[in-house]
Amino acid sequence: MRVAVRQADLFLSGAELLGVLVFSPMVTVLDDEMDDPEALRAHVRLGLLFCTPDGMDTYARLALRALRGAYVGPNPPPVAYLCRLAAAVSRTFGVSVDKEAGR
């Protein structure tokens, strides 16, 4: 037997959205996709498939650390890329990414 799974509301902060877009496996947001709200939404949906609640929290903290230029491991995402992606998150989802949060 199979059951239908209905759409559910999920409330995410700007940091959580940024973390999902940057650190979720299988998600890579290209520069030209940052101006495409539908592409960003699709990337978030894909990223959420690979996230647990604890993982999402970890990704959010890592994204904020990386945005501040702090060490997050080898091969960190460039700060300029993160700043552009944070601005795209704000435009698309109407939430801000406060890089001073979580200090």
N, C-alpha and C positions, 0 to 999 in steps of 0.2 A: 504494500500500500504506500502511496505517496501523498504528501500533504502540501498544500499551498503555503508559501511563505509570503506574507504581505510586506509591503514597504513599511519601514519603521522610521520614526524621527530619531536623529542622532544629533546631539548638540556638542559642537567642538569649538575650542578656542582657536584663536589665530595661530598660536604656537603649536597646537595639536595638528592643525591643517598643514602648516609648514613642515612639521616633522614627518607626517605621513607622505608628503610630496617629495621630501628629500631622502628619507632613510628607509622607506618601505621597499622590500625586494620587488623587482619587476616594474618599478615606476621610475621613469626618466622623463622629466619635463624639459623639453627643448626650448631654446630662447624664443622662437616664433610662436610657441604654444602659450607663452605667458600672456599674450594679448587675446587669447581665445577662451572665453569663460566656459564654453562647453568642453573644450579639451581639458581644462583644469578640473572641472567636475568629474569627468571620466577618469582622470588620473587618481583623484581622491577615492572614487568608488573602487577602483582596482586596488589601491593601496590598503583600503580598509579590509579587503578580503584576506590580506596577509598580516593583519594586526590583531593583537590581543589588547585588552584595555591597559595592561601593564606595559606592553610594548609601545603603545601609543604615547603613554606618559614618558617613557624613556626617549622615544623619538622627539617629543616636544622639548625635553630638557637638552638633548643633544643639538637640536636645531637652534635653540637660543644661545647655547655656548658657542656654536660655530658662527652664528650671526655676530657675536661679540668678538670673534677672532680667537677664541680660546681653543686649546687643543682638544680634538674629538677623535683622534686616531690618525693612522696614516691615510693619506689621500683624502683630506677633508674637502668638502665643496668650497669653492671660492666665495669669499665674503661678498663680492660684487654680485655674483649669481644669486646668493641668498637674499640680498637686499632687493634685487629685481623681483624675485619670487615672492618675497614678503609683501611687496607693493601690489603684485598681481593677486595675492590672496585677499588683501584688503579691498581691492576693487571688485573682485568677483564675489566674495562672500560677505562683505560688509563688516568684517572684524579686523581689528588692528593686531599687529604682531609687536608686542612690547619687548624689545631685546633686553631690557633691564629686569624683566620679570624672572622670578626663580633664582635670584641671587642670594 
